[in-house]
Amino acid sequence: MTVSEPIQVGTSLGPQRRVSGPLKIISSSDHTTQVAEGNIVYVPSSVSTTNNVTLFYDLAKSDVRAILCERIERTDHGVLLANELGIPCISGISNTLCDYNGERLTIMGNEIYLGDVFNSNSYQKSYNNLPFPDCDTEIKLNLGFPEVLEKHPKLSGVTEGVGFMRLEFLLLDLLDDTHPKEYTERHGREALENQLANRIESVVSTYSDPVWIRTDDFAVSHLRQMECGKRHENKEDNSMLGWRGISRSTEDPGLYDIQIESIKKLVDRGYENIGLFPPMTRLQSEFLEWKSYAKDAGLTDISFGLMVETPAVALTFEQFIEHIDFVVFGSNDLTQFTLAIDRNNEKLQSKFDEKEDAVLKLFERVISISNNNEIETCIGGQAASDEQLARKLIEFGIDALSVNPDFETVSEIRKSATEIETSRLNN
């Protein structure tokens, strides 16, 4: 069969998959209810925001095949959510695509074709036709949606635990897009605690290896997009630098309490492989307050970690070493705060690079100190799949790379790690 030329070519920001389906244009974030299962969705720039996690979550709930965007960056939390769920996401798609609304399209990597094309299954890779070589570097999973592991249980056999479990992704689902305070006012806390515990248990019961869980990192911009969000949240000019992460957990601990109680239930059930860490730590004092709060609430038999995503923590890391068991790097925020570049500003994306010397020096510093103090180190997010960055981190002595939960990504990073380790031994 001769295949016509693609009608558009963009930049792939996620899984390289071939999917087909009818095109649906959404003209506002309120129109996600009109999206049907199997649609390929186009998001014009007039609809997307600086952080699209709520929008993309609503689309994911509709079981869309792919998300095409006029303009979005790879570090957007919505893109990270889509990647974890295996939904192809392509940026740089002109709004002339609107001319094809309702037509069937096929997505192949970063290319868009009219109609159903590529009938061969040779492009689709799976567990059975991929290699998973052994490597000294541990390969862990990023996991915010336990059902991904339930759908692909063999992933646990080719990975060494979970390096980055985002509770805000899981909570988005359980809260049904309702602001946490509004949800608990309507339904109380107990049911939410039990549901959260049961969903986390489906992961910790799968592994004997550690499952490192990050408490929620809801920013004001996320929360305001939820039902009744504007009632509970004042608008912020810059949510990335605003009231989020560890400071929110300690100053307004309602949702933090729910997460602690859920994890306590799992400890009481006998699980010993749980680690807990907070997002957006800036100061030792707030970390100690966050950790003390958890321990005072009864979480004494778990490990505690630190997410290194601010230069302040990397440069004062010695202050933390006696209080932690592991480190998870948040490379997107660490890069944006080190280089003073907005991670979601398209005009600055050419300069946004985790491999810049200033960022690499912070990675190296923390890894070196950790290795000297028997603290495990891991990088989460999509940066762990960057072969050049992975090479640098392995040379620095990092213990683990945490990647998106799909067989192709795990296979590729295991092959890369093996090649890097072999190259180091031969030099």
C-alpha positions as CSV (number, residue, x, y, z in Angstrom):
1,M,0.0,0.0,0.0
2,T,1.3,3.5,-0.9
3,V,0.9,5.9,1.9
4,S,0.2,9.6,1.2
5,E,2.3,12.4,2.6
6,P,1.5,13.5,6.2
7,I,-0.9,16.4,6.4
8,Q,1.2,17.9,9.3
9,V,4.4,17.1,11.1
10,G,5.0,18.3,14.7
11,T,7.3,17.5,17.6
12,S,6.5,14.3,19.5
13,L,6.6,14.8,23.3
14,G,5.7,11.3,24.3
15,P,5.3,7.7,23.3
16,Q,6.1,6.9,19.7
17,R,2.9,5.0,18.8
18,R,0.7,4.5,15.8
19,V,-3.0,5.3,16.6
20,S,-6.0,6.1,14.5
21,G,-9.3,7.8,15.4
22,P,-11.7,10.6,14.5
23,L,-10.4,14.2,15.1
24,K,-12.2,16.3,17.8
25,I,-11.4,20.0,18.1
26,I,-12.0,21.5,21.6
27,S,-12.6,25.2,21.7
28,S,-12.5,25.5,25.5
29,S,-11.5,23.5,28.5
30,D,-15.2,23.1,29.3
31,H,-15.7,21.1,26.1
32,T,-13.8,18.1,27.3
33,T,-17.2,16.5,28.1
34,Q,-17.9,16.4,24.3
35,V,-14.8,14.2,23.7
36,A,-15.6,10.6,23.0
37,E,-13.6,7.4,23.6
38,G,-11.1,6.9,20.8
39,N,-10.9,10.5,19.6
40,I,-7.7,12.2,18.6
41,V,-8.0,15.6,20.2
42,Y,-6.6,18.9,19.0
43,V,-6.0,21.6,21.6
44,P,-5.5,25.1,20.1
45,S,-3.2,27.6,22.0
46,S,-6.4,29.5,23.0
47,V,-7.4,26.6,25.2
48,S,-4.1,25.5,26.7
49,T,-2.7,27.2,29.8
50,T,0.8,27.4,31.4
51,N,0.0,24.1,33.1
52,N,-2.4,21.7,31.5
53,V,-2.5,18.8,34.0
54,T,-6.3,19.2,34.7
55,L,-7.2,19.6,31.0
56,F,-5.1,16.6,30.0
57,Y,-6.5,14.5,32.9
58,D,-10.0,15.2,31.7
59,L,-9.0,14.1,28.2
60,A,-7.4,11.0,29.6
61,K,-10.5,10.1,31.4
62,S,-12.3,10.1,28.1
63,D,-9.8,7.5,26.8
64,V,-8.5,9.6,23.9
65,R,-6.1,8.1,21.5
66,A,-3.7,11.1,21.2
67,I,-3.5,14.8,22.1
68,L,-2.3,17.2,19.4
69,C,-1.4,20.8,20.5
70,E,-0.8,24.0,18.7
71,R,1.8,24.9,21.3
72,I,2.9,23.1,24.5
73,E,6.3,22.3,26.1
74,R,7.7,18.9,27.1
75,T,8.0,19.9,30.7
76,D,4.3,20.8,31.1
77,H,2.7,18.6,33.8
78,G,-0.1,17.7,31.4
79,V,2.4,16.3,29.0
80,L,4.0,14.3,31.9
81,L,0.6,12.9,32.8
82,A,-0.1,11.9,29.2
83,N,3.3,10.3,28.9
84,E,2.7,8.1,32.0
85,L,-0.6,7.0,30.6
86,G,1.0,6.1,27.3
87,I,-1.0,8.8,25.3
88,P,0.9,10.2,22.4
89,C,1.3,14.0,22.5
90,I,2.5,16.2,19.7
91,S,3.2,19.9,19.8
92,G,3.6,22.4,16.9
93,I,0.4,21.5,15.1
94,S,-1.1,24.3,13.1
95,N,-4.7,25.2,13.6
96,T,-5.3,24.4,9.9
97,L,-5.9,20.9,11.3
98,C,-9.3,22.3,12.3
99,D,-10.3,21.8,8.6
100,Y,-10.3,18.1,9.3
101,N,-12.6,18.1,12.3
102,G,-14.5,14.8,12.4
103,E,-12.2,13.1,9.9
104,R,-10.3,10.0,10.8
105,L,-6.6,10.5,11.3
106,T,-3.6,8.3,11.9
107,I,-0.7,9.4,14.1
108,M,2.6,7.8,13.4
109,G,5.4,9.1,15.7
110,N,5.4,12.9,15.0
111,E,3.4,12.7,11.7
112,I,-0.3,13.1,11.1
113,Y,-2.0,11.3,8.2
114,L,-5.5,11.5,6.8
115,G,-7.4,8.3,7.1
116,D,-6.5,4.8,8.5
117,V,-3.1,3.9,7.3
118,F,-0.2,1.7,8.3
119,N,-2.0,-1.6,8.8
120,S,1.2,-3.5,9.7
121,N,1.8,-4.1,13.4
122,S,5.6,-3.9,13.0
123,Y,5.7,-0.4,14.5
124,Q,4.0,-1.5,17.7
125,K,6.5,-2.8,20.2
126,S,5.7,-4.9,23.2
127,Y,7.2,-6.9,26.0
128,N,7.6,-10.0,23.8
129,N,9.8,-8.4,21.2
130,L,12.0,-6.1,23.3
131,P,15.3,-6.9,25.2
132,F,15.7,-6.1,28.9
133,P,19.4,-6.5,29.6
134,D,20.7,-6.6,33.2
135,C,22.5,-3.4,34.4
136,D,24.1,-2.3,37.6
137,T,22.1,0.9,37.6
138,E,18.6,0.3,39.0
139,I,15.7,1.1,36.6
140,K,12.6,2.2,38.5
141,L,9.2,3.5,37.4
142,N,7.5,6.8,37.5
143,L,4.0,5.9,38.5
144,G,1.0,8.2,39.3
145,F,-1.7,5.8,38.1
146,P,-1.5,2.3,39.6
147,E,-3.8,0.9,36.9
148,V,-0.9,1.2,34.4
149,L,1.0,-1.4,36.4
150,E,-2.2,-3.5,36.8
151,K,-2.6,-3.4,33.0
152,H,1.0,-4.3,32.4
153,P,2.1,-6.5,35.4
154,K,5.2,-7.7,33.6
155,L,6.7,-4.2,34.1
156,S,7.4,-5.2,37.7
157,G,9.7,-8.0,36.5
158,V,11.9,-5.7,34.5
159,T,12.2,-2.8,37.0
160,E,13.5,-2.4,40.5
161,G,10.6,-0.7,42.3
162,V,9.0,2.8,41.9
163,G,11.3,5.8,42.1
164,F,8.7,8.5,41.7
165,M,5.0,8.0,42.6
166,R,3.2,11.3,42.3
167,L,0.2,11.3,44.6
168,E,-1.3,14.4,43.0
169,F,-2.0,12.3,39.8
170,L,-3.7,9.6,41.9
171,L,-5.6,12.2,43.9
172,L,-6.9,13.9,40.7
173,D,-8.7,10.7,40.0
174,L,-10.0,10.0,43.5
175,L,-11.2,13.6,44.0
176,D,-13.0,13.5,40.6
177,D,-11.7,17.0,39.7
178,T,-13.1,18.6,42.8
179,H,-11.0,20.8,45.1
180,P,-9.8,18.7,48.1
181,K,-11.4,21.0,50.7
182,E,-14.7,20.9,48.8
183,Y,-14.5,17.2,48.4
184,T,-13.9,16.5,52.1
185,E,-16.7,19.0,53.1
186,R,-19.1,16.9,51.0
187,H,-17.9,13.4,51.6
188,G,-15.6,13.5,54.7
189,R,-12.1,12.1,54.9
190,E,-12.4,8.4,55.8
191,A,-13.5,7.2,52.4
192,L,-10.8,9.1,50.6
193,E,-8.2,7.8,53.0
194,N,-9.3,4.2,52.4
195,Q,-9.5,4.6,48.6
196,L,-6.0,6.2,48.5
197,A,-4.6,3.4,50.7
198,N,-6.1,0.7,48.5
199,R,-4.8,2.3,45.3
200,I,-1.3,2.7,46.7
201,E,-1.4,-0.9,48.1
202,S,-1.9,-2.3,44.5
203,V,1.7,-1.0,43.8
204,V,3.5,-1.7,47.1
205,S,2.1,-5.2,47.1
206,T,3.6,-5.8,43.6
207,Y,7.2,-5.1,44.6
208,S,9.6,-6.2,47.2
209,D,11.8,-3.3,46.1
210,P,11.2,0.2,47.5
211,V,8.2,2.2,46.4
212,W,9.1,5.9,46.9
213,I,6.0,8.1,47.2
214,R,5.9,11.8,46.8
215,T,3.3,13.8,48.7
216,D,1.1,16.0,46.6
217,D,2.5,18.9,44.6
218,F,-0.8,20.7,43.7
219,A,-0.1,24.2,42.8
220,V,-2.7,27.0,43.1
221,S,-3.0,27.0,39.3
222,H,-4.0,23.3,39.4
223,L,-6.4,23.7,42.2
224,R,-8.2,26.7,40.8
225,Q,-9.1,24.6,37.7
226,M,-10.9,22.1,39.8
227,E,-14.6,22.3,40.7
228,C,-15.0,25.0,43.4
229,G,-11.3,25.8,43.1
230,K,-11.7,29.5,42.8
231,R,-13.7,29.5,46.0
232,H,-10.8,28.1,48.0
233,E,-7.8,29.5,46.2
234,N,-6.5,33.0,45.6
235,K,-5.0,33.6,42.2
236,E,-1.2,33.6,42.1
237,D,0.9,35.4,39.5
238,N,3.5,32.6,39.4
239,S,2.4,29.3,40.7
240,M,5.7,27.6,40.0
241,L,7.2,29.9,42.7
242,G,4.1,30.0,44.8
243,W,2.3,28.1,47.6
244,R,2.9,24.5,46.7
245,G,4.6,21.4,47.8
246,I,6.1,21.1,51.3
247,S,5.1,24.6,52.4
248,R,1.5,24.0,51.6
249,S,1.6,20.6,53.4
250,T,3.0,22.1,56.6
251,E,1.0,25.3,56.7
252,D,-2.4,23.8,55.6
253,P,-2.0,20.1,56.3
254,G,-5.6,18.9,55.6
255,L,-4.7,17.0,52.5
256,Y,-1.3,16.0,53.9
257,D,-3.1,14.4,56.9
258,I,-5.1,12.3,54.5
259,Q,-2.0,11.1,52.7
260,I,-0.3,10.3,56.0
261,E,-3.3,8.3,57.3
262,S,-3.5,6.3,54.0
263,I,0.2,5.3,54.2
264,K,-0.2,4.5,57.9
265,K,-2.9,2.0,57.0
266,L,-0.4,0.3,54.7
267,V,2.3,0.2,57.3
268,D,-0.2,-1.3,59.7
269,R,-0.9,-4.0,57.1
270,G,2.8,-5.0,57.2
271,Y,4.3,-3.3,54.2
272,E,8.0,-2.4,54.8
273,N,9.0,-1.1,51.4
274,I,7.5,2.4,51.5
275,G,9.5,5.6,51.3
276,L,8.0,9.1,51.5
277,F,9.3,12.4,50.3
278,P,8.0,15.9,49.8
279,P,8.1,18.2,46.8
280,M,9.6,21.7,46.5
281,T,11.8,21.7,49.6
282,R,13.7,24.9,49.9
283,L,15.0,24.9,53.5
284,Q,16.2,22.4,56.1
285,S,13.7,23.8,58.6
286,E,10.6,23.2,56.5
287,F,11.8,19.6,55.7
288,L,12.3,18.8,59.4
289,E,8.9,20.3,60.2
290,W,7.3,18.1,57.4
291,K,9.1,15.0,58.6
292,S,8.3,15.5,62.3
293,Y,4.7,16.0,61.4
294,A,4.6,12.6,59.7
295,K,6.5,10.8,62.5
296,D,4.3,12.4,65.2
297,A,1.3,11.1,63.3
298,G,2.7,7.6,63.6
299,L,4.8,7.1,60.4
300,T,8.0,5.8,62.1
301,D,8.6,2.6,60.2
302,I,9.2,4.0,56.7
303,S,12.2,5.6,55.0
304,F,12.2,9.3,54.3
305,G,13.7,11.0,51.3
306,L,14.4,14.4,49.8
307,M,13.5,15.7,46.4
308,V,16.3,17.9,45.1
309,E,14.6,20.4,42.7
310,T,15.9,23.7,44.1
311,P,19.5,25.0,44.0
312,A,19.0,26.0,47.7
313,V,18.7,22.3,48.7
314,A,21.6,21.2,46.4
315,L,23.9,23.8,47.8
316,T,23.1,23.1,51.4
317,F,22.7,19.4,51.0
318,E,25.0,18.6,53.9
319,Q,22.3,19.9,56.3
320,F,20.0,17.1,55.2
321,I,22.1,14.0,55.0
322,E,21.5,12.8,58.6
323,H,17.7,13.1,58.1
324,I,17.2,11.2,54.9
325,D,17.6,7.7,53.3
326,F,17.3,8.5,49.6
327,V,17.2,11.4,47.1
328,V,15.1,11.9,44.1
329,F,16.1,14.6,41.6
330,G,13.3,16.7,40.0
331,S,15.3,17.8,37.0
332,N,12.7,20.1,35.4
333,D,12.3,22.4,38.4
334,L,16.0,22.2,39.3
335,T,16.8,23.3,35.7
336,Q,14.3,26.1,35.6
337,F,15.4,27.5,39.0
338,T,19.1,27.2,38.3
339,L,19.0,28.7,34.8
340,A,16.2,31.2,35.7
341,I,14.2,29.9,32.7
342,D,10.4,29.4,32.8
343,R,10.0,25.7,31.9
344,N,6.8,26.4,30.0
345,N,7.9,29.5,28.1
346,E,8.2,28.5,24.4
347,K,10.6,31.4,23.6
348,L,13.1,30.1,26.1
349,Q,12.9,26.3,25.3
350,S,16.1,26.3,23.2
351,K,18.0,27.3,26.4
352,F,16.2,24.9,28.7
353,D,18.7,22.1,29.1
354,E,19.3,19.8,32.1
355,K,22.8,19.2,30.7
356,E,24.0,22.8,31.2
357,D,27.1,22.9,33.3
358,A,25.5,24.8,36.2
359,V,22.8,22.1,36.5
360,L,25.3,19.2,36.1
361,K,27.4,20.6,38.9
362,L,24.5,20.4,41.3
363,F,23.7,16.8,40.2
364,E,27.3,15.9,40.8
365,R,27.6,17.6,44.1
366,V,24.5,15.9,45.6
367,I,25.4,12.4,44.2
368,S,29.0,12.6,45.5
369,I,27.9,13.6,49.0
370,S,25.1,10.9,48.9
371,N,27.5,8.2,47.9
372,N,29.9,9.1,50.7
373,N,27.0,8.8,53.2
374,E,25.2,5.7,51.9
375,I,22.2,7.7,50.6
376,E,20.5,6.3,47.5
377,T,20.1,8.6,44.5
378,C,17.6,8.5,41.7
379,I,16.3,10.8,39.0
380,G,12.6,10.9,38.1
381,G,10.6,12.4,35.3
382,Q,11.3,12.2,31.6
383,A,14.9,13.4,32.0
384,A,16.0,9.9,33.0
385,S,15.3,8.8,29.4
386,D,17.7,11.3,28.0
387,E,20.7,9.1,27.1
388,Q,23.3,12.0,27.3
389,L,22.1,13.0,30.7
390,A,21.9,9.4,31.9
391,R,25.5,9.0,30.8
392,K,26.6,11.9,32.9
393,L,24.6,10.8,35.9
394,I,25.9,7.3,35.8
395,E,29.4,8.7,35.5
396,F,28.7,10.8,38.6
397,G,27.6,7.6,40.4
398,I,23.8,7.8,40.5
399,D,22.1,4.6,41.8
400,A,18.8,4.6,39.8
401,L,17.0,6.0,36.8
402,S,13.2,6.3,37.1
403,V,11.3,6.2,33.8
404,N,7.8,6.2,32.4
405,P,5.9,2.9,32.7
406,D,6.0,1.4,29.3
407,F,8.0,-1.5,28.0
408,E,9.8,0.3,25.2
409,T,11.1,3.1,27.5
410,V,12.3,0.6,30.1
411,S,14.0,-1.5,27.4
412,E,15.7,1.5,25.8
413,I,17.0,2.9,29.1
414,R,18.2,-0.6,30.2
415,K,20.1,-0.9,27.0
416,S,21.6,2.6,27.3
417,A,22.6,2.0,30.9
418,T,24.3,-1.3,30.0
419,E,26.2,0.4,27.1
420,I,27.3,3.3,29.4
421,E,28.5,0.9,32.1
422,T,30.4,-1.2,29.6
423,S,32.0,1.8,28.1
424,R,33.1,3.1,31.5
425,L,34.7,-0.3,32.4
426,N,36.6,-0.3,29.1
427,N,38.1,3.1,29.6
